[in-house]
Amino acid sequence: MVAYVVVEVDVHDPIPFGEYRRLGVPTISQYGGRVLARSDDALTLEGEWHPRRIVVLEFADLDTARRWHASAEYQAARKIRLPVSNTRTVAFAGL
């Protein structure tokens, strides 16, 4: 069953975040994933959620999404991202 990863990110320092993207984005396709959407202009329709940037990824299944996130390649990029942004990430199986 296909899985989606939704990321909300608020970047505080764009220069190192660019390095995170340079290293991190290729890891998605290494695990068969793809970027479905990315936006710095999300429209809040309900509630108090006002994300600055949203990214939606798709993987073959939840196990693959977990393996991607835990991979050495992605974790190396993630270490760059952690101090320069606030991020929330969820993964779930689709229909």
Backbone as JSON, one array per atom type, in Angstrom:
{
  "sequence": "MVAYVVVEVDVHDPIPFGEYRRLGVPTISQYGGRVLARSDDALTLEGEWHPRRIVVLEFADLDTARRWHASAEYQAARKIRLPVSNTRTVAFAGL",
  "N": [[0.84, -1.17, 0.0], [0.63, 2.17, -0.87], [2.57, 4.84, 0.59], [2.64, 7.97, 2.29], [4.6, 10.8, 3.07], [4.49, 13.6, 4.99], [5.76, 16.76, 5.41], [6.31, 19.48, 7.46], [7.99, 22.44, 7.5], [9.97, 24.99, 8.92], [12.23, 27.19, 8.03], [15.16, 28.53, 9.38], [17.7, 29.32, 8.73], [18.72, 29.77, 5.66], [21.04, 29.13, 4.12], [22.65, 26.84, 5.14], [20.45, 25.14, 5.02], [20.06, 24.86, 2.31], [22.2, 23.2, 1.69], [21.39, 20.91, 3.06], [19.15, 20.25, 1.45], [20.48, 19.72, -0.97], [21.89, 17.41, -0.32], [19.88, 15.78, 0.8], [17.55, 15.54, -0.87], [18.18, 13.84, -3.16], [18.19, 11.35, -1.86], [15.61, 10.54, -1.61], [14.69, 9.53, -4.1], [16.48, 7.42, -4.25], [15.34, 5.56, -2.64], [13.12, 4.91, -4.01], [11.17, 6.8, -3.83], [9.18, 9.78, -4.4], [8.81, 13.31, -4.91], [5.78, 14.73, -4.39], [4.55, 17.19, -3.94], [5.5, 20.54, -3.16], [5.59, 23.45, -1.33], [5.82, 26.9, -0.51], [3.75, 28.39, 0.11], [1.26, 27.8, 1.62], [-2.22, 27.45, 2.09], [-4.27, 28.02, 4.76], [-7.13, 26.37, 5.61], [-8.74, 25.62, 7.72], [-8.65, 25.88, 11.28], [-5.75, 26.54, 13.4], [-3.35, 26.22, 12.08], [-0.5, 27.24, 10.47], [1.56, 26.69, 8.31], [4.89, 27.27, 7.11], [6.35, 26.05, 5.06], [5.51, 23.26, 3.12], [5.97, 19.86, 2.35], [5.3, 17.05, 0.38], [5.76, 13.67, 0.12], [5.96, 10.56, -1.69], [6.03, 7.08, -1.25], [6.6, 3.57, -1.97], [5.56, 1.98, 0.06], [4.85, 1.94, 3.62], [6.96, 0.78, 5.05], [9.14, 1.2, 3.33], [9.24, 4.0, 3.37], [9.97, 4.35, 6.04], [12.5, 3.09, 6.02], [13.87, 4.79, 4.26], [13.86, 7.21, 5.79], [15.36, 6.43, 8.0], [17.78, 5.83, 6.86], [21.35, 5.91, 6.37], [22.23, 7.77, 4.51], [20.16, 9.7, 4.38], [20.07, 10.46, 7.07], [22.53, 11.73, 7.4], [22.1, 14.08, 5.94], [19.95, 15.08, 7.39], [21.1, 15.79, 9.85], [22.24, 18.22, 9.23], [20.0, 19.76, 8.74], [18.56, 19.85, 11.19], [19.59, 21.84, 13.18], [18.94, 24.22, 11.88], [16.29, 24.59, 11.32], [12.8, 24.21, 12.15], [10.94, 21.33, 12.25], [8.25, 19.19, 11.4], [7.25, 15.91, 10.89], [5.33, 13.43, 9.35], [4.3, 10.1, 8.57], [2.23, 7.98, 6.66], [0.08, 5.29, 5.65], [-1.51, 5.11, 2.52], [-4.71, 4.95, 0.79]],
  "CA": [[0.0, 0.0, 0.0], [1.43, 3.39, -0.99], [2.7, 5.63, 1.81], [2.93, 9.39, 2.11], [5.32, 11.5, 4.12], [4.16, 15.02, 4.95], [6.74, 17.49, 6.18], [6.12, 20.92, 7.67], [9.32, 22.94, 7.87], [10.17, 26.42, 9.09], [13.68, 27.34, 7.86], [15.71, 29.7, 10.06], [18.96, 29.69, 8.08], [18.59, 29.15, 4.33], [22.28, 28.66, 3.49], [22.85, 25.41, 5.42], [19.29, 24.38, 4.57], [20.34, 24.52, 0.91], [23.08, 22.02, 1.71], [20.5, 19.8, 3.42], [18.38, 19.87, 0.26], [21.4, 19.15, -1.95], [22.2, 16.04, 0.11], [18.71, 15.01, 1.19], [16.57, 15.28, -1.93], [18.49, 12.62, -3.94], [17.94, 10.12, -1.1], [14.2, 10.16, -1.81], [14.6, 8.64, -5.27], [17.26, 6.22, -3.95], [14.41, 4.63, -1.99], [11.94, 4.76, -4.87], [10.17, 7.82, -3.53], [9.12, 10.96, -5.26], [8.2, 14.5, -4.34], [4.49, 15.02, -5.01], [4.25, 18.62, -3.83], [6.33, 21.35, -2.27], [5.07, 24.81, -1.42], [6.08, 27.89, 0.53], [2.55, 29.23, 0.14], [0.12, 26.95, 1.98], [-3.44, 28.16, 2.48], [-4.95, 27.38, 5.88], [-8.58, 26.37, 5.41], [-9.37, 25.48, 9.03], [-7.77, 25.74, 12.42], [-4.67, 27.49, 13.67], [-2.13, 25.73, 11.47], [0.01, 28.18, 9.47], [2.9, 26.21, 7.94], [5.67, 28.1, 6.18], [6.68, 25.22, 3.9], [4.97, 21.9, 3.18], [6.49, 18.94, 1.34], [4.59, 15.77, 0.38], [6.51, 12.62, -0.57], [5.26, 9.29, -1.87], [6.87, 5.88, -1.3], [5.84, 2.37, -2.32], [4.85, 1.5, 1.26], [5.3, 2.56, 4.86], [8.27, 0.25, 5.4], [10.13, 1.9, 2.51], [9.35, 5.36, 3.91], [10.76, 4.22, 7.28], [13.88, 2.78, 5.66], [14.45, 6.03, 3.73], [14.08, 8.16, 6.87], [16.4, 5.89, 8.88], [19.0, 5.53, 6.1], [22.56, 6.68, 6.66], [22.29, 8.89, 3.57], [19.24, 10.75, 4.79], [20.44, 10.93, 8.4], [23.62, 12.69, 7.22], [21.48, 15.35, 5.54], [19.09, 15.5, 8.5], [21.94, 16.45, 10.85], [22.41, 19.6, 8.77], [18.69, 20.43, 8.84], [18.05, 19.99, 12.56], [19.84, 23.1, 13.88], [18.58, 25.42, 11.11], [14.86, 24.61, 11.01], [11.84, 23.45, 12.96], [10.3, 20.43, 11.3], [7.34, 18.12, 11.83], [7.17, 14.93, 9.8], [4.47, 12.28, 9.59], [4.18, 9.14, 7.47], [1.02, 7.18, 6.81], [-0.3, 4.48, 4.5], [-2.66, 5.64, 1.78], [-5.78, 4.02, 0.45]],
  "C": [[0.89, 1.24, 0.0], [1.45, 4.15, 0.33], [3.08, 7.07, 1.45], [3.69, 9.9, 3.32], [5.0, 12.98, 3.94], [5.09, 15.73, 5.92], [6.33, 18.96, 6.25], [7.46, 21.44, 8.16], [9.33, 24.46, 7.9], [11.68, 26.64, 9.11], [14.14, 28.64, 8.53], [17.0, 30.2, 9.41], [19.03, 29.02, 6.71], [19.89, 28.62, 3.72], [22.58, 27.21, 3.86], [21.65, 24.56, 5.01], [19.43, 24.0, 3.1], [21.24, 23.31, 0.79], [22.29, 20.77, 2.1], [19.73, 19.32, 2.2], [19.27, 19.19, -0.78], [21.71, 17.69, -1.61], [20.95, 15.18, 0.3], [17.77, 14.63, 0.06], [16.92, 14.04, -2.76], [18.21, 11.32, -3.18], [16.51, 9.64, -1.29], [14.09, 9.17, -2.97], [15.43, 7.37, -5.07], [16.39, 5.14, -3.32], [13.09, 4.52, -2.75], [10.85, 5.78, -4.6], [10.17, 8.94, -4.54], [8.44, 12.1, -4.51], [6.9, 14.76, -5.1], [4.17, 16.5, -5.01], [5.23, 19.26, -2.88], [5.85, 22.78, -2.44], [5.5, 25.65, -0.24], [4.86, 28.78, 0.71], [1.31, 28.38, 0.41], [-1.04, 27.82, 2.46], [-4.12, 27.4, 3.61], [-6.45, 27.51, 5.67], [-9.34, 26.27, 6.72], [-8.3, 25.43, 10.1], [-6.68, 26.79, 12.48], [-3.34, 27.07, 13.07], [-1.71, 26.69, 10.37], [1.43, 27.78, 9.06], [3.58, 27.16, 6.97], [6.01, 27.33, 4.91], [6.12, 23.83, 4.15], [5.59, 21.09, 2.04], [5.72, 17.63, 1.5], [5.38, 14.79, -0.49], [5.65, 11.38, -0.69], [6.29, 8.18, -1.96], [5.99, 4.68, -1.59], [5.02, 1.85, -1.15], [5.47, 2.15, 2.49], [6.68, 2.06, 5.28], [9.37, 0.94, 4.6], [10.33, 3.33, 2.99], [10.19, 5.34, 5.2], [12.23, 3.98, 6.98], [14.59, 4.02, 5.09], [14.8, 6.97, 4.88], [15.22, 7.71, 7.79], [17.74, 5.67, 8.18], [20.16, 6.44, 6.49], [22.64, 7.92, 5.77], [21.39, 10.04, 4.02], [19.62, 11.31, 6.16], [21.61, 11.92, 8.34], [23.08, 14.06, 6.84], [20.67, 15.93, 6.7], [19.88, 16.23, 9.58], [22.19, 17.91, 10.5], [21.13, 20.39, 8.99], [18.28, 20.75, 10.26], [18.35, 21.35, 13.21], [19.35, 24.36, 13.14], [17.1, 25.49, 10.74], [14.07, 23.92, 12.11], [11.04, 22.62, 11.98], [9.38, 19.46, 12.03], [7.16, 17.2, 10.64], [6.27, 13.79, 10.22], [4.48, 11.39, 8.34], [2.93, 8.32, 7.74], [0.76, 6.42, 5.52], [-1.52, 5.08, 3.84], [-3.68, 4.58, 1.52], [-5.38, 3.09, -0.66]]
}
